[in-house]
């Protein structure tokens, strides 16, 4: 121990004599370790930290699909849930969840909308958590239609309420009705997602008093009805049962569910089990999606940055070791062992690494705090709270120390071993000059030059990767939307927040429309239940009305076609600039009265898919899932509109769509869309103020949630944000890699000039011109850059193929990104060679010879 302490003291003394070297080394390591710590914080918060606190490997999600070619997935009924819970030979425990929207307020605070989770009474026990305060739900409170007004608050909501001990027993208003807080969920518990968390948990007994978040937004029907499919199901596998062993048992359980279906139910169903997704809230199986893949990819890229920094430090230490050759030879000559020399140099490297780690941890904390704020702002616009904690914690601190030790071993061990194998006689005689007797090829491929070329090749890969994501972000921001957002003001409302009946809500919508239409500059006024780029999606599957049911796999094709569905009023298409191609829009009567003839409007993409080779106008189509309210599932196509995007990630062009009249597929959540005759930003801002005043004068109780220009809504798109985030993060990686490569090239070339000062002086004394000296140095830099770029091109193309699944509308071999990366790296590397080359031109022969 005393020897290590002595080594530490000596390391501090030696490093204090080289402040420039220490500063460059610490900054280099700080950037690399900071990137790795930041990415590890992200991966730890999103991927590694378990969602289910108790035995997460036992938990599976259960899905049900129809055994027909359309393979529609849906949620479970309460009767199906209890039947699954009875399958004790397969599941040791089963719980149910639903996701709902609710208006939340406390005291005199204004109501705000948030997502809430409705859960079975055993949900928290299933998850293996204990309340931070109070208690969780009882079986009586979870009974269908119990309507006992109790809630469990999230830990974050409790803290925003003051975190007092009197929270249990306090009252929150949910959709205008008082509810008693009976408990508080533990800190960090999100329920079923690694990213988002609800504000409140409600018992299933309150299902009929809340609005569904993803099924239309109307008040929930009777949960005890066998036709109410409203529950997502999770289960724990029986002891000793693996996931692969559970799937073969599903047909037996599925037969039990088929047996309890209502008499008029069509088709049989099958069950699927899979590990829960960390990010998706869906009724159909899904993986972790782009966030999971991006986290893994970021971890790989961060590792490459650490490798580049380590290669940089290896070069610096090799150069430093050569400069200290006499010192090390002298220590060996007076009795020091090789192990003592290696240990001393490793301790010096560890000091540098820990200093770099401290800088890196500060950078990681700053970066992840910004990312956390970005997540919170984005998800806050969707009424979610952020469950993931991306800030560095004890685990991240331990990982940072691990990165520091790893970096020490990578960049210190090789130079230390090389330095300990000193040639005592040669090094003691050496005056610090490189031998001129070695061949050009050997001198070109010295370890230092090979390392710097490796740095440059890896840097080219990261610059190219950043270019791919940047190009994707540019394309995502410049897509042909198919509609015209400029000059449109959107107002989001939710009539479920005060439990407004449908008839009353439709009356208020009509009255509001008439008043807004008379405002100056207004061209059209429409309403929709689902706005493009609004971060939520609702879809329906259609088949031609005369299409017979087919069994799954009958011809290998799914039956019918799916389309994003929305309910609209007649002027909606004009309000957002979507052209009506054929037919008509809805009539005022169809939009206001529920019992009129069932009609729909298709976009041209869905129309062509359903009726290839013929006109869909006037045809009849049928929903593959019968509407929950029992209304007819078949309808006439009365209009065809142009295709337009619903989201950045629409596959195969703009999403296919189906529209219903507002009253025939009512949703309490709706958007008012108002098109003005101007798109000037200042005029639109004034119009927003005037519209807000008019809405309040028309109906002071309108449940307005937000009001903004349509282009502002586009900027809040979560998928567009994700594409831009990828561009920023990979661009940061590329920028850091480029900086490290430039530092590495400059260091090697400057070292080469210093070591060959005597040779250069002799050349000048013998008549060499300054341009010859410049060429001597620059030629090596050009050749190194050419070799590195050649190797980097191959690695970049391979990386592009790996990234192809994550790229947005960009080829994995995008020539523009590749050209920009090559030019940027080459120009930077050659610029780094310029200063040492110009320094070599100024070498005086007398000074060079006197130095020997």
N, C-alpha and C positions, 0 to 999 in steps of 0.2 A: 504493500500500500504506500509506504514511504517513497518507493521508487517511482510510482505513478504520480505522486504529489510533486516530486522533484521534476519529473518530466513536464508536468503542467506548468510549473514555475518557469522552467527553461523555455517552454513553448511560448508563453506570454512574452518573455524577454526577446526571443527571436522574432516573433511576429510584430512586436512593437517597433522593431527597426525597419520594417517594410510596410508602412501604412498604406501605400498605394496598392501593393499586392493584396493586402488584407481587405481593403475596400472593394476592389474588383471581385475578389473571391467571395466575400460575404454577400454582395449584391447579386452576383451570379447564382449562388446557392439560394439566397432569399427568394429570388424570382421562381426558381425551379421548385423549391420545397413549398413555397406559398401556393403555387398552382396545384401541387399534389395535395396539400392540406385542404385547400378550398374544394377540390373535386372530391376528396374523401369525405368531407363534411356533407357534400351534396349526396353522394352515394350512400353514406351512413344514414342520412335523414330520410332518403326516399326508398332505398333498397334493403339495406342490412337490418335496420331496426324493425323487429317483428310487429305486424299489425295486431295479431292475436297474441296477447301476453302469455297465455298458458298453453303449452304444448301446440304450437302452431302447425307442426307437421301432421297432426291428426285431422285438421279442419279441411273440408272440401266445400265447394259451391255445387249446388244441385240445380240442374236445368231440365226443362221439359219441352219437347218438340213434337209436332204432329208427324205421324208416319205417312206423310204424303210427299209428293215431289216439291211442294212449296216449303215444307219443313219450317213452318212458322213456330218460333219460340214465343212463349208467353210466361207470365208469372203464375204462381200457384194460388188455388183457393184455400180458404182456411181448413176446409175438410181434407183437402189433399195434404196440407201441412201436418195435420194431426195424424193422418194415415202414415206419412213418412216417419213421424216420431214413434210410431208403433213398430217399426221395422228394427227391433232391437238386435236382431242377428247381424245387421249390417251397420247400423248407426247407434252409437252409445248415447248421443244427444243430438237434438235438432232444434234450431231456432229460426225465427222469421223476422224479416225487415221490410219496411216500405219507406219511400222517400217522399216527403211532402213539402209544400210551401205553406208558410204561415206568417201572419202579421204579428210581430212581437212588440210590446210596449210595457213600460213600467211607470206607475204613477201618472204624472202629467206629460211624460215624454211622448213625442210623436211616434206613430207606429212605423215600423220598418219591416220589410219582407226579408225572410231568411229561410234557408232550408232546415227542415227538422226531420229526424228519423223516427218512424213509428216502429217499435220493436216488441217482440214477445216478452212475457214476464220473465223468462229464463235467459234473456239475451246477455245480461251482464255476468251472470253465473257461467254461462257458456263461454264467454270470453275470458273468464278467470280474473275479474277485477273486483276491487272493493271500493265503496264510495269514499270520496274525500270528505264528505259530510252527509249526514242523514242516511237515507236508505234508497233501495231501488224498488221496482214495481212488484206488486203482489199478484198472485193468480187471479184474484177478483178484478183488479184493475185492467188486466190484460184480456179479460173475457170479451168476445165480440159484442159491440153495442153496449158495453157497460157504461160508457160516457162519464166516467169518474174524472173530473178535471184536475189531474195531477201531472207534473212534469219533473224531469231530471235535468238540471242545468249543466252545460259543459263547464269545464274548469275555467276556460278563457272568459266565458260570459260572467261567471261568478267573480273573477278578478275585476272585470270591467264594472261590475256592480259594487265594487268596494272590497270584496273578499271578506266581508264580515261574518261572524258566527250566526247572525240572525237570518241568514239566507234561507235556512230550512224553516218552512212555515210562512215565508213571504209570498206575495201574490204577483204573478206576471199575467198580463192580458195577452191571450193568444187568439187571434182573429176576433178581437174585441171582447172576448169572454174571459172572466177571471179563472186562473189556474194556480193551484198551490204548488210551490216548489218543495218536493219531498226529499231531494238529495242532490248531490253534486258528483259528477263523474271525475275520476282521478286525472291528475295532470298528465298531459301527453296522450290521453286515450282518444282515438278518433273513431273507433267502431269498426269500420271495414275498409278504410282507405288510407294509403300511405301519404296522401297529399292533402285531402280535404277533411273537414270535420263539421258536424252540425252545431247549431247553437243550443238546441234543445233535443231531448229524447222524450217522446210521448208513448204511452202504452197503446197496444193495438186496439184497446177498447174505445179509443177516441178516433178510430178510422173514419167513421161516418161524419165527423165534424171538421175534417181537414180536406184540403184539396190536393190532388195528386200532382207531383212535380213533373211527371213524364207521360201522363195519360190523359191530357186534355185540360186539367186544371179545374174540373167541376168538383162539387162536394162528393166525397167518397160514398158509394152505395153500401148496402148492408153487407158487412164482412161475413156474416153467417150464411149468406146466399151461396149456393154451389156455383153460381154463374159469376161471382165476383172474384176475378183473378187479379190479385193485388199484392201478393207476397213474394219476395225473393227469399230463398231458403239456403241456409248453411247447415252443415252437419259435421259431427265428429265421428270418425270411423270407429268401429268396435275394436276393442283391444286386440292387438296382433294382426289387424287387417290392414294391408297396404292398398294404395289407390288402384294399382293394377289388378288387385284381387276383387275390388269392390265393383268395377264396371260389369263383369259377367253376371253379377247378382241383380243388376238393374231391371232386366226384363220381367222378373217375378214381381218386383215392387211396382213397376209400371202397370202390370196387369191389374193390380189392386186399385190403382188410381183410375184406370179405365172403367173398372166396375162401379165406381161411385159417381161417374159423370151423370149429368142430367139426362133424361130420356131423349131429348132432342139434340144432344151433342153428336157431332159427326167426326168419324175417324178415330183411330186409336193413337196413343202417344207412346213416346219412349223417353227414358231418363238418361242424363249424362252427368257424370261427376268429374270435377277437375279442381286443381289447386286454385284458391281464390286469386283473382287479379288484384294487384296492389293499387291500381289507378282507375279501373273501369267500374262504373256502376251500370250494369246492363242485365237484361233478361236473357241474353244469349252468351255462350262462351266467348271469352276474349282473353288475350294475353296482356302483358304489361304495356304494350303499345310503344310509341316513340320515346316516352320518358325513360322506360327501362333500358331500351337499346341505346339511347343517347348517354345515359349514365355510364354504361359499360364502355362505350366508345370514348367518352371523356376521360375515364380512368386510364384507358390505353394511351390516349394522346398525352395526358399528364405524365405518364411514365416515360414517354419518348422525350418530353421536355427535360425531365430529370436526367435521362441518359445523355442528352446533348450537353447539359450543364456539367455533368460529371466528366464527359470527354474534354470539355473546355478546361476543367480544373486539372485533369490528368496532364494536359499539355502544359499548363502553367507550372505544375509541380515538377514535371520533367525538366522544364527550362530552369526552374529554381534549383532542382537537384544538381543540374550540370554546373550552375553557378556556385553551388555549395560543395562541389566535388572535393576541393582541397580540405575544407573543414571536416567533411565526413572521413576522408582518407586519414587525416591527422588523428581523429578520435579513434579510428580503428588501429592506427599504428601505436597508440599509447595504451591499448589494451581493451577498448570497448568491443563487445561481442556484436555479431550481426543482429541478434534479437533485440539488443538495446537500441541499435540504430533504427530498426524497423518500428519498435515500440514508440520511440521518440517521434518519428515522423507520423505515425498513426495518431498519436496524441495531438500533434499540431493540426492534423486534418480534422480530428474530432472537435477541437476548439473552433475551427472555421465552420464546421458543419452545424454545431450548436448555435453559433452566432447567426449563421444563415437561417437556421430553423426558427430562431426567435423573430427575425425579420419576416420570414415566411408566414409564421403564425399570425403576426400582426396584419400582413397583407390578406391572408385567408379570412380573418375575422372581418376586415373591412369589405372584402368582396362578397362574402356570404351574407353579411348584413344587408348589403344593397340588393342581393338576389332575393333575400327573404322579404324585403319591402316590395320588390317587384311582384313576387308571387302574391303577397297580401293584397296589393292594389288590384291586380288582375282578377283574382278570385273573389275579392270583395265586390267587384262589379257584377259578379254572378251570384251574390248572396251566400257565398261559402266562407268559412274560416279556414286558415291554413293549419293543417295538422302537422306537417313535417317541420321539424326544427332544424334549420340548415346551419345554425351557428356552431362554431367549434365547441366541443365539450371535452370531458376527460378522455373519451375514446379517441377523439381527434388529436388531443394533445399527445397521447401515447403513440398514435400513428405518426405524428410529426417527428417525435423522437426516433421512431423506427426509420422514417425516411432519412433523417440526419445520419443515423448509424449506417444505413445502407449506402448513402452517398459517400460516407467516409471510407467504407470498404472498397467501393467502386473506384473512387478517384485517388485514394491514398495508397492502397496496398501495392499496386503495380509500381509506381514511382519509388515507394519505400524499399521494395525488394530490389529494384534496379540500383538504387543508390547504395544499398548495403553490400552490393557485389563490386566494390570499388577496386580498381587497379592501383594499389598503393603507390608504386613507383611512378607510374604514368601520371596519376592525378596529383601527386605532390610536385611533380615537375611542370604540370600543365599551367599555362598562363591564360587559359580560357578561350582559346581559339579552336574552331572546328578544323579538322584535318582536311586538307585539300587533296589528299591522295585517294580518297574514296571515289568510286565512279559516280557519274551523274545519276544513273538509275538508282543506285543504292542511296544516294543523297536525296533523291526525290521521294523515295518510299521509306524514309525514316519513320519511326513510330509517331513522331509529332505530326508529320505531314499526313500520314494515313489517318490519324485521329481527326485532324481538322477537315479532311475530305469526308470522313464519315459524318461529322457534324453538319457539314453543308448539305450532304445528301438527305439526312433526316430532316433538316430544316426545310428543304424544298418540299418534302412530303407534307409537312404541316402548313406551309404557305399555300400549297395547292389545295389542301383540304379546306382551309379557310376560304379560299377563292370559290370553291364549289358551293359552300353554304352561303357566301355573300351573293353569288349569282342567283342562287335559289331565292334568297330574300328579295332581290331586285325583281325577279319574275313574279313572286307572290304578291308584291306590291303593285305590279303593273298588269295584272290579269284583266282580261276582258270579262267584266262582271255580267254582262247581259242585261243590266238595269242601270239607271242613272241616279246615283246618290246625291249629286250636287243639287242644291236647292231644295232638299227634302228635310223636314224636321220630324223627328220621331218622339212620341210620348208613350212611355210604358205605364200600363195600369194593371191592377189586379183586383177584380171585384170580389174575389174570395176572402180578402182580408177582413171584410165586414160581413161575410156570409150573405152577400146579396143574391137573391134568387135570379134565375136566368131571365125571366120575363121583365123584372125590374132593371136588370143590367142592360138588356136590349133596348128598353125604353130610354135609358140614360145615354146609351151609345148613339141612338138616332137623334136625340135632342142636341147632343154635343156636336154631331156632324152638321146639323143645320146651322148652328151658330158659327162654327168655325168656317164653313163654306162662305159666309158673308164677310169675312175679314179681308182687308185690302191686300191685293197681291196673291191671294190664294187661287190656285188653278184647279186642284182636285184634293179630295179628302177621302181616305180609305182606312179600313181597319183590317188587321190580320192577327192571328194567334201565334204566328211564328215568323220572325223577320230574318232575312238573310244576314249571315255573319253575327247572329245573336247568341252564339255559343251553345244553343240547345237544338236538338233535332228530334222530330217525331215522324215516324214513317208508317206507311200502310202498304200491304201487298195486294195487288189486284190481279184478277183473271178476267178474260172475256166472260160475259154472263152465261153463254151457252157452253163453256168449257166444262167437261166432265171431270170429277175428281180423279186423280191418278195416284198410285202408290209410289212411295219413294223409290227412286232408282229405276222407274219404268223405262225411261229412255236416257237416263244420265243427266237430264236437264231439270232445273227447278221450274215449277209451273208458275206462269204469270210473271209479274215484275213488281219490284218495290219502288216506291217514290216518296220523297219528303212530302208530308201532308200538312196542310194548314187550312184554316177557315177564314174567309175574307168577305168583305162587303163589295158592292159593285165597282166602286171607283178605285179599289186598291191597286190594280194593275197600272192604271194611268198615273197614280200618285208616285209610284217608284219607277215609272218609265219602261215597263215591260209591254211589248206590243201584243195585241190580240190579233192572231194570224187568221183565224177562221171562226165562224160561229158568233156567239155572243157571250157577254159576261152575265153574271147573275142579275136577276131582277130584284127590286127592292123588297117585293113580297117574299121571294125565296130566302133573302138574307134575314128577314125579320120574323117569319113564321116557321115554326118547326115542322108542322104537319103538311107542308106542301110536297109536291112530287120531288123525289130524290134525284138530284142532278149533280154533276161535277164538271170541272174544267181540268184538262191535262196539258202539260207542256208537250212540245213536239217530240222530245226525246222519249218520254213514256208512251206517247201515242204510237210512235213507230215501233216500239218494242212490243206493245200489246197487239197491234194490228199491222204487222209487216206487209207491205205491198198494197194496202188499201187505206182509205180515209177513215180515221177514228171518229170523226164528227157524226153524231147521231147514233153511234153504237152504244150498246149497254155493257157495263162492266160490273164485277162483283167483288166485294171485299172478301178475302180469305178468312178473316176473323170477324165474326158477327159483332156489331157494335154492342157495347155493354148495356146501353139503354133499351135494347130490344128493337130498335128501328131497323127497317129493311137494309140488307147489305148490298142490293143491286141498285144501279142508278144509270142515268143517261148522260153521255158526254155531250155537253152543249157548247163547248168552246175549246179552242186550241191556242195556247199562248207560246211565246218564244222561250227558249231555254235560258236560264239565268242561274248563276252560282248561288249556292247556299253557304259554302265554306271554302277556305283556301284549299283544303285537301279533297275536294270533290274528285272522285276517280273518273277517268274517261270523259273529261270535260265537265260542264255544269251538271249538277244533280238533277235527276228526273223528279217531276213533281206532280202532285194531285191536289186540287183545291176543292173545298166544299163551301156552300153558303154558310155564313156565320151561325145562323140559328140551327141549322141541321147538324152541325158538329161543334156545338158551343164549347168555348173554354173561357174560364173566368179571367185568365191572364191574356191581355190583348195589347196591341200596339196601334196607336193612332198615327197615321202617316199623312203628312200635309205637304203638298208640293207648292212652292212659290214660283212666281214668274222671274225671280232673280236667284243667282247663285253666289252673289257677292258676300264674302264672309261677314262683313260688318252689317250688311242688310239682314242676313240670316240671323245674326245675334240679336238684332233689334226685333226681328219677327218672333224669335223664341220668347222674348220678354212679353211682347204683345199677346202671343198665344197663351202664355201662362196666365196672364191677367184675365183673358177672355174665358179660359176654362174655369177659373175660380169664380168668376161672376156667373157663369152658366150653372155650375154645380159645385158648390164649395166642398162637397164631400167626395168628389172624384178621387179614387185611390191612386194618385199619381206617384210613381216610383222614381222615374228619371225622365229627363227631357234633354235632348241633344240633337245636333245636326247628324245626318246619316253618315257623312265621312268620319265623324268622331267615333261612331259605333264601329266602323270598319277597323279603326286603329285599336279597338279593345278586343278584337277577335283573338281567342286563346291560341288558335292554330297559327295565325299570322304572327302572334307574339312568339310562339315556339320556334318558327322558322327564323325570325329575327334574332332570337336569343342564341340559336345555333350559330348564326353568322357572327355574332359578337364574340361568343366564347371561343369558337375555332379561329376567329380572326386574332383574338388575344394570344392563343397558342402560337399561331403563325408569326405574330409580331415578336413575341419573346424568343422564339426559335431563331428568327432572323437576327435579332440583336445579339444573341449568344454566338451565332455563327460569325457575325462581323467581328465581335470581340476576339473570337478564336483565330480568325484569319489574320487580324492585325497583330495579335500576340505572337503567332508563329513567324510572320514575316519580319516583325521588329526584332525578334530573337535571332532570326537568321542573319539579318543585317549586322547585329551586334557581334555575333560569333564570327562573321566573315569580314570584319572591319580590316584586318591586316591584309587579307587577300584583295579586297577592293582597293586599298591604298597602293599595293604593289601594281595592280592593273593600271591605276591612274598614273603612277610613276613611270610605267613602261609605255604610256601613250594612249591609253584607252580614253575615249571621250565620255563626257557625262551621259550622253544618250545611250552609250554602250552599257554603262553602269546601270542606268535606269532599266534598260532592256533585260539585263541580267536578273534583276529582282522581279520585275513585272512579269517576265516570261514564266517564272515558276508559279506566280499567282494565277496567271491565265491557264496554265496547264492543270493546276490543281482544281480550278473552278470547272474546267471542261470535264475532267474525270468525275468530279462530284456531281455535276449536273447530269451526266450520262447515267450514272448509277441511280441518282434521284429520280430520273424520269421513269425508270422501270419500277421503282418502289412506289412512285406516285400513282401510276396506272393500276398497280395491284391494290393500293389503298382505295382508289376510286371504285373498284369492283366490290370491295368489302363494304363501302359506304352506300352502294347503289340503292339499298332499300330505304335509306333515310333522306336521299336527295330529292328536292322538289323541282321537277321539270328541268333537270340539268343532267346531261350525259355524264357518266362516271369518268369519261375520258374527254371532258369538255376542253376543246383546244384553246379557248380564250383564257380560262383559268390556268391551264398549263403554260401558255405563253407568258402570261403576266407573272406567274411564279418564277419561271426561268429568268426572265428579264430582271425582275426585282432582286432575286438572289445574286445573279451574275453582276449586276451593277453595284450592289452593296459590297460584294466580295472584292471586286476590282477596286472600288473606292477605298476599301480597307487596306489594299496593297499600296495605294498611292502614297501615303505618308511615309512608310518605311522606304519606298523606292526613292522618293525625293530626298530623304535623309541620306541614303547611300550616295546620291549624286554630290552631296556636299562634303563627303569624306576627304580630308586633307591627307596626302601621302605622308607628310612628316609626322602629323599627329598619329596616324595609324601605325607607323613604324616605331615611334617612341613608346606607344602603348605596350609593345612587346619588350 
